[in-house]
Amino acid sequence: MPELPEVESTRQSLIESVCGKRVQGLTVTWPRMVEPHTPIRLAKALIGRKILNVDRRGKYLLLHLDDMHSSLVIHLRMSGRLRVYSESSSRSKHDHVVLEFENGEELRFTDPRKFGRLALFDLTRREALEQKLGPEPLARKFTAKKFHQLLVKRSGGIKRLLLDQSVVAGLGNIYTDEALWSAKIHPERPGTSLSQEESSILWAHIRRILKEAIVLNGTDFGDGVVSHGKFSPQVYGRSGASCPRCGNVLSKLVVAQRGTVVCNHCQR
């Protein structure tokens, strides 16, 4: 699933390719991706609107429209991706939602698994989304002290807490495994057991890894979510290999219903 770095990489590419463009048509071949709207009602709301800006909140993309109160809110889920193509470029069978612009270009929401979602939000729904999401891990206001306060208020293992989008927005399996390994913290440790020093170290590694991954366009697993992603995980997806730090064999656990790679020697 695309996580914060992959979604941010997508946002940056969309800033350059869709801002200022006006929608003149909409094609939906998998209506479930735009529920609760019907394709006809969504098209009626979008045609004639111009995209002013593209923001990201956690794993969500927000395409703000020129009526000043509506935004297209997109979640890529497992395998969704967004690309702008010329009108002459052939569509694939997985291009399930296509925004057609006046200049002939198209923004295609491609999703082989069809789990992605696109909806039109007004200000009230945007505010509700904002309220349910935790802080952005790279925001200036997200300090080490704030992070520690969030952890001590909640029960559960540290990985489960990091995956909870109401605690921190944007983290997923890849970068949670990477950060916990870098901080030498076992994913099953209770979040409340982390000292201020330990949580500060974890906070620093989360921010460092996310920044590095954004610069490298995220992780490319060959699913087309990001183009030329060059971030190479140290432990994620490498169970059975040697720990890059101590040489012991990396183990695989199931934590919060997610496959989790851990070094039982390094991580405590």
C-alpha positions in Angstrom: 0.0 0.0 0.0 1.3 3.5 -0.8 2.4 5.3 2.4 3.3 8.9 3.1 6.4 9.1 0.9 4.7 7.5 -2.1 1.6 9.6 -1.7 3.7 12.7 -1.3 5.7 11.8 -4.4 2.4 11.5 -6.2 1.3 14.9 -4.9 4.4 16.6 -6.1 4.0 15.2 -9.6 0.4 16.3 -9.7 1.2 19.8 -8.6 3.2 20.2 -11.8 0.7 18.4 -14.1 -2.9 19.2 -13.0 -2.9 22.6 -11.3 -4.7 25.2 -13.4 -6.4 22.6 -15.6 -10.2 22.6 -16.1 -12.2 19.4 -16.2 -14.3 18.9 -19.3 -15.3 15.2 -18.9 -15.3 12.2 -16.6 -15.2 8.5 -17.3 -15.9 5.9 -14.6 -15.7 2.2 -15.5 -15.9 0.9 -11.9 -18.6 3.0 -10.1 -17.7 1.5 -6.7 -14.5 3.6 -6.7 -16.6 6.8 -6.6 -19.3 5.8 -4.1 -21.4 7.3 -2.5 -21.6 9.4 -5.7 -23.0 8.1 -9.0 -20.7 8.7 -12.0 -23.4 11.0 -13.5 -23.7 13.2 -10.4 -19.9 13.3 -9.9 -19.5 14.4 -13.5 -22.1 17.1 -13.1 -20.2 18.5 -10.1 -16.8 18.3 -11.7 -17.2 19.4 -15.3 -16.2 23.0 -15.7 -14.2 23.1 -12.5 -10.5 24.0 -12.4 -8.0 22.3 -10.1 -6.3 25.0 -8.0 -4.0 23.0 -5.8 -3.1 19.5 -4.5 -2.5 18.8 -0.8 -1.8 15.6 1.1 -3.2 14.6 4.5 -1.8 11.3 5.8 -2.3 8.9 2.9 -5.1 11.0 1.3 -4.7 13.3 -1.7 -6.8 16.4 -1.9 -7.4 18.2 -5.2 -8.9 21.6 -4.4 -11.4 23.0 -6.9 -12.0 26.6 -7.9 -15.5 26.8 -6.3 -13.4 27.4 -3.2 -15.3 24.8 -1.0 -15.0 21.5 -2.8 -12.1 19.0 -3.0 -11.6 15.7 -4.7 -10.3 13.4 -2.0 -8.4 10.3 -3.2 -7.1 7.3 -1.3 -4.9 5.0 -3.4 -5.4 2.0 -1.1 -3.4 -1.1 -2.1 -2.5 -0.5 -5.7 -3.9 2.8 -6.9 -1.9 5.3 -8.9 -2.5 8.6 -10.6 -0.8 9.7 -13.8 -1.5 12.4 -16.4 -1.5 11.2 -20.0 -2.0 12.7 -23.4 -5.3 12.1 -25.1 -3.6 10.0 -27.7 -2.2 7.6 -25.1 -4.2 4.4 -25.0 -6.1 3.7 -21.8 -5.5 0.5 -19.9 -8.2 -1.8 -18.6 -7.3 -0.8 -15.1 -8.0 3.0 -15.7 -11.2 3.0 -13.8 -11.6 6.8 -13.2 -10.4 9.3 -15.8 -10.7 13.1 -15.5 -10.5 14.7 -19.0 -9.1 18.2 -19.3 -9.7 20.9 -21.8 -6.2 20.7 -23.2 -6.7 17.0 -24.2 -4.7 15.5 -21.3 -6.2 13.0 -18.9 -5.7 12.3 -15.2 -6.1 8.5 -14.9 -6.8 6.7 -11.6 -5.4 3.3 -12.4 -6.1 0.5 -9.9 -5.8 -3.2 -10.7 -7.3 -4.3 -7.4 -10.1 -1.7 -7.5 -9.8 -0.8 -3.8 -8.9 2.9 -4.4 -11.5 5.6 -3.6 -12.3 9.0 -5.0 -15.0 11.3 -3.5 -16.0 14.9 -3.6 -15.8 16.6 -0.2 -17.2 19.9 0.9 -15.7 21.9 3.8 -17.7 20.0 6.4 -16.4 16.6 5.2 -12.9 17.9 4.9 -13.0 19.1 8.5 -14.3 15.7 9.6 -11.4 14.0 7.9 -9.0 16.3 9.5 -10.4 15.6 12.9 -10.1 11.8 12.6 -6.5 11.9 11.5 -3.5 12.2 13.8 -0.7 14.7 13.3 1.6 14.8 10.3 4.9 13.2 11.3 6.9 15.8 9.4 5.0 18.8 10.7 6.9 21.3 12.7 4.3 21.1 15.5 4.9 17.3 15.8 7.6 17.4 18.4 9.3 14.6 20.2 7.5 15.7 23.3 4.1 15.6 21.5 4.9 12.1 20.2 5.7 10.8 23.7 2.5 12.3 25.0 0.5 10.5 22.3 2.1 7.1 23.2 1.6 7.2 26.9 -2.1 8.0 26.5 -2.8 4.8 24.5 -2.6 1.1 25.2 -1.2 -1.4 22.7 2.0 -2.4 21.1 4.1 0.3 19.5 3.7 -0.9 16.0 -0.1 -1.1 16.3 -0.1 2.5 17.6 2.1 3.7 14.7 -0.2 2.1 12.2 -3.2 3.8 13.8 -3.9 6.8 11.5 -5.6 8.6 14.5 -2.2 8.5 16.3 0.1 9.5 13.5 -1.1 10.0 9.9 0.6 8.5 6.9 2.7 5.6 8.4 2.2 2.1 7.1 3.9 -1.3 7.2 7.0 -0.3 5.3 8.2 2.7 7.2 7.0 1.5 10.6 9.2 -1.6 10.3 12.1 0.5 9.1 11.7 3.1 11.9 11.4 0.5 14.7 14.4 -1.4 13.4 16.5 1.8 13.2 15.5 2.8 16.7 16.1 -0.8 18.1 12.6 -1.1 19.4 10.6 -4.3 19.2 7.3 -3.8 17.4 5.4 -5.7 20.2 6.6 -3.5 23.0 3.8 -1.6 24.7 3.9 2.0 23.6 3.5 3.1 27.2 6.8 1.3 28.1 8.9 3.7 26.0 10.9 6.2 28.0 11.0 9.8 26.8 14.5 9.1 25.5 13.4 6.0 23.5 10.4 7.7 22.0 12.5 10.7 21.0 14.9 8.4 19.3 12.0 6.7 17.5 10.5 10.1 16.6 13.8 11.1 15.0 14.2 7.9 13.0 10.6 8.2 11.7 11.2 11.7 10.5 14.6 10.9 9.0 13.4 7.8 7.1 10.3 9.6 5.7 12.4 12.5 4.5 14.9 10.2 2.8 12.1 8.2 1.2 10.4 11.3 -0.1 13.6 12.5 -1.7 14.0 9.1 -3.3 10.3 9.0 -4.5 9.4 6.3 -2.1 9.7 2.5 -2.5 9.1 0.9 -5.9 7.8 -2.6 -5.7 7.1 -2.8 -9.4 3.4 -2.2 -8.9 3.5 1.2 -10.7 2.4 3.2 -7.7 5.5 5.4 -7.9 7.9 5.8 -10.9 11.5 5.2 -10.2 11.2 4.9 -6.4 14.7 4.4 -5.2 14.2 3.9 -1.4 15.7 0.6 -0.4 14.2 -0.8 2.9 16.8 -2.2 5.3 14.5 -4.9 6.8 11.0 -4.6 5.3 10.3 -7.7 3.1 13.6 -9.2 4.1 12.7 -11.9 6.6 15.2 -14.7 6.6 18.0 -12.4 5.5 20.8 -11.2 7.8 20.2 -8.1 9.9 22.2 -5.3 8.4 23.3 -4.2 11.9 24.2 -7.4 13.8 24.1 -10.2 11.2 21.4 -12.3 13.0 18.6 -13.7 11.0 15.6 -11.4 10.6 12.3 -12.9 11.7 8.8 -12.5 10.5 5.9 -11.9 13.0 2.3 -10.9 12.6 1.6 -7.7 14.4 -1.7 -5.8 14.1 -2.6 -8.3 11.4 0.4 -7.2 9.3 3.5 -9.2 8.3 6.3 -7.6 10.4 10.1 -8.1 10.0 12.1 -7.8 13.2 15.6 -8.5 14.5 15.0 -10.3 17.8 18.6 -9.7 18.8 18.8 -5.9 18.1 15.2 -4.8 18.8 14.1 -4.8 22.5 
